[in-house]
Amino acid sequence: MHPMIRKTLLSTETLYTDGAKAAGKPLVMIAAAAVIKNPWAGQGYVEDLGPKIRELAPVLGELLTGMIVKEAGGGERVEAFGKCAVVGIDGELEHASALIHTLHFGNHYRQAVQAKSYLAFNNTRGPANAPILIPMMQKNDEGSREHYLTYQFAIADAPAGDEIVVALGAALGGRPHHRIGNRYLDLKELGHDAQNPAAV
């Protein structure tokens, strides 16, 4: 284990009923998180974050991906995915972003689950027990709204002021009873092409 990692956490949620109706197929969501020492803590403004990114991001990507895949029962079972980092209040938002917005981190996960989409993301700053929100979307289709999900949890003692929580999330299905259509139908109704970059 890398000496900068204080602890890891694996969290799984299974949703059996949504609203007044049984979910049918239960929705399973998984989060894997690592609490690490902020490698830039106490150094003031650091111009080049690259060396620590290249040192830590691959370690975190491999570790958290392994935790997710093992809990899911295989990468092929993951349908939606995302990532998140929360930096402690003594750090910069850029420190959280640095460790997850790099191919050195995310490519481990994309390859393990055979994904085409980019990882949905969230990066915030907060104290211990801050909400950790991992937004997710379908791993091969960004417009598949039934897989727009968010896994929320917290770690009672993290992040400390000089720490960062880095996390990956997975869903083994979509939202129960999804009935809001998809992005492509909206584009068609509005007269846009599905590849229109100005469409939302």
C-alpha positions as CSV (number, residue, x, y, z in Angstrom):
1,M,0.0,0.0,0.0
2,H,1.3,3.5,-0.9
3,P,2.4,5.3,2.3
4,M,0.3,8.4,1.4
5,I,-2.9,6.3,1.7
6,R,-4.4,6.4,5.3
7,K,-7.3,4.1,4.6
8,T,-9.8,2.8,2.1
9,L,-13.6,2.4,2.2
10,L,-16.0,0.3,0.2
11,S,-19.7,1.1,0.3
12,T,-22.5,-0.7,-1.4
13,E,-26.2,0.3,-1.6
14,T,-29.0,-1.9,-2.9
15,L,-32.3,-0.2,-3.7
16,Y,-35.4,-2.5,-3.6
17,T,-38.2,0.1,-3.7
18,D,-38.3,3.5,-5.2
19,G,-41.3,5.6,-4.3
20,A,-44.4,3.5,-3.9
21,K,-43.3,0.8,-6.3
22,A,-40.9,-2.1,-6.0
23,A,-37.8,-1.6,-8.1
24,G,-38.2,-4.9,-10.0
25,K,-34.5,-5.6,-10.5
26,P,-32.8,-4.1,-7.4
27,L,-30.4,-1.2,-8.2
28,V,-26.9,-1.9,-6.8
29,M,-24.5,1.0,-6.5
30,I,-20.9,0.8,-5.3
31,A,-18.3,3.3,-4.2
32,A,-14.6,2.7,-3.5
33,A,-12.7,5.5,-1.8
34,A,-9.2,6.2,-0.6
35,V,-8.2,8.8,2.0
36,I,-4.8,10.1,1.3
37,K,-2.4,12.7,2.6
38,N,-2.6,15.8,0.3
39,P,0.8,15.6,-1.4
40,W,0.8,19.4,-1.8
41,A,-0.3,20.3,1.8
42,G,1.8,23.0,3.5
43,Q,3.8,23.9,0.4
44,G,1.9,27.0,-0.6
45,Y,1.3,27.6,-4.2
46,V,2.8,24.7,-6.3
47,E,3.1,25.5,-10.0
48,D,3.8,22.0,-11.4
49,L,1.4,19.4,-10.0
50,G,2.5,16.8,-12.6
51,P,5.2,14.8,-10.6
52,K,2.8,13.9,-7.8
53,I,-0.1,13.3,-10.3
54,R,2.1,10.8,-12.1
55,E,3.2,9.2,-8.8
56,L,-0.2,8.9,-7.1
57,A,-2.9,8.8,-9.8
58,P,-2.0,5.4,-11.3
59,V,-1.8,3.9,-7.8
60,L,-5.2,5.2,-6.9
61,G,-6.8,4.3,-10.2
62,E,-5.6,0.7,-10.0
63,L,-6.5,0.3,-6.3
64,L,-10.0,1.7,-6.5
65,T,-10.8,0.0,-9.8
66,G,-9.8,-3.3,-8.3
67,M,-12.1,-2.7,-5.4
68,I,-15.0,-1.8,-7.6
69,V,-14.6,-4.8,-10.0
70,K,-14.2,-7.3,-7.2
71,E,-17.4,-6.0,-5.4
72,A,-19.3,-5.9,-8.7
73,G,-18.4,-9.5,-9.6
74,G,-16.6,-8.4,-12.8
75,G,-16.1,-5.3,-14.9
76,E,-18.7,-6.3,-17.4
77,R,-21.4,-6.0,-14.8
78,V,-20.8,-2.3,-14.4
79,E,-23.3,-0.2,-16.4
80,A,-22.7,3.3,-15.1
81,F,-19.6,4.9,-13.6
82,G,-18.2,8.1,-12.2
83,K,-15.4,9.6,-10.1
84,C,-15.1,12.2,-7.3
85,A,-12.5,13.9,-5.1
86,V,-12.9,16.0,-2.0
87,V,-10.0,18.0,-0.7
88,G,-9.7,19.1,2.9
89,I,-10.2,22.7,3.8
90,D,-6.5,23.4,3.9
91,G,-6.0,22.4,0.3
92,E,-6.9,23.9,-3.1
93,L,-9.8,22.7,-5.2
94,E,-7.1,22.1,-7.9
95,H,-5.5,19.5,-5.6
96,A,-8.7,17.4,-5.8
97,S,-9.0,17.9,-9.5
98,A,-5.4,17.0,-10.1
99,L,-5.7,13.4,-9.0
100,I,-8.9,12.5,-10.9
101,H,-8.7,14.5,-14.1
102,T,-5.9,12.6,-15.6
103,L,-5.8,9.5,-17.8
104,H,-3.2,8.1,-15.4
105,F,-6.2,7.7,-13.0
106,G,-9.3,7.1,-15.1
107,N,-8.0,4.8,-17.8
108,H,-7.6,2.0,-15.3
109,Y,-11.3,2.0,-14.7
110,R,-12.4,2.6,-18.3
111,Q,-10.3,-0.4,-19.5
112,A,-11.5,-2.7,-16.7
113,V,-15.2,-2.1,-17.5
114,Q,-14.7,-1.8,-21.3
115,A,-16.1,1.7,-21.4
116,K,-16.3,4.3,-24.1
117,S,-17.7,7.3,-22.2
118,Y,-15.7,9.7,-20.1
119,L,-16.2,9.4,-16.4
120,A,-18.8,11.7,-14.9
121,F,-17.1,13.7,-12.1
122,N,-17.4,15.9,-9.1
123,N,-14.6,17.7,-7.2
124,T,-15.2,19.8,-4.1
125,R,-13.6,21.1,-0.9
126,G,-14.9,20.3,2.6
127,P,-14.3,19.2,6.1
128,A,-14.4,15.7,7.7
129,N,-17.8,14.1,7.1
130,A,-18.4,16.3,4.0
131,P,-20.9,14.8,1.5
132,I,-19.1,12.7,-1.1
133,L,-21.2,12.8,-4.3
134,I,-20.3,10.6,-7.2
135,P,-22.3,11.4,-10.3
136,M,-22.6,8.5,-12.8
137,M,-23.6,7.9,-16.4
138,Q,-23.8,5.0,-18.7
139,K,-20.3,3.8,-19.5
140,N,-20.9,3.6,-23.3
141,D,-23.7,6.1,-23.9
142,E,-23.7,9.6,-22.3
143,G,-27.3,10.2,-23.5
144,S,-28.8,7.3,-21.6
145,R,-30.6,9.2,-18.9
146,E,-31.8,6.1,-17.0
147,H,-28.2,5.8,-15.9
148,Y,-27.9,9.3,-14.6
149,L,-27.3,8.5,-11.0
150,T,-25.5,9.9,-7.9
151,Y,-24.1,7.8,-5.1
152,Q,-23.8,9.9,-1.9
153,F,-22.0,8.9,1.3
154,A,-19.6,10.4,3.9
155,I,-16.5,9.4,5.9
156,A,-16.8,10.5,9.5
157,D,-13.1,11.4,9.9
158,A,-12.1,12.4,6.4
159,P,-11.0,14.5,4.7
160,A,-8.8,16.1,7.4
161,G,-7.6,19.5,6.5
162,D,-4.4,18.1,4.9
163,E,-6.1,15.1,3.2
164,I,-8.0,14.2,0.0
165,V,-10.7,11.7,-0.5
166,V,-10.6,10.1,-4.0
167,A,-13.4,7.8,-5.0
168,L,-14.9,5.8,-7.9
169,G,-18.5,4.8,-8.3
170,A,-20.4,2.1,-10.2
171,A,-24.0,1.2,-10.8
172,L,-25.0,-2.3,-11.9
173,G,-28.2,-1.0,-13.6
174,G,-30.2,2.1,-14.3
175,R,-32.8,3.9,-12.2
176,P,-35.9,1.9,-11.5
177,H,-39.0,3.1,-13.4
178,H,-37.1,5.6,-15.6
179,R,-39.6,7.5,-17.7
180,I,-38.0,10.8,-18.8
181,G,-36.9,9.7,-22.2
182,N,-33.3,10.3,-23.4
183,R,-31.2,13.0,-24.8
184,Y,-31.6,11.9,-28.4
185,L,-35.4,12.2,-28.3
186,D,-35.1,15.7,-27.0
187,L,-32.7,16.6,-29.8
188,K,-35.1,15.2,-32.4
189,E,-38.1,17.1,-30.9
190,L,-36.0,20.4,-31.0
191,G,-34.9,19.8,-34.5
192,H,-31.2,19.3,-33.7
193,D,-28.8,16.7,-34.8
194,A,-27.6,14.3,-32.1
195,Q,-24.0,15.5,-32.6
196,N,-24.9,19.2,-32.2
197,P,-22.4,20.4,-29.6
198,A,-24.6,23.3,-28.6
199,A,-27.5,21.0,-27.6
200,V,-28.0,20.2,-23.9
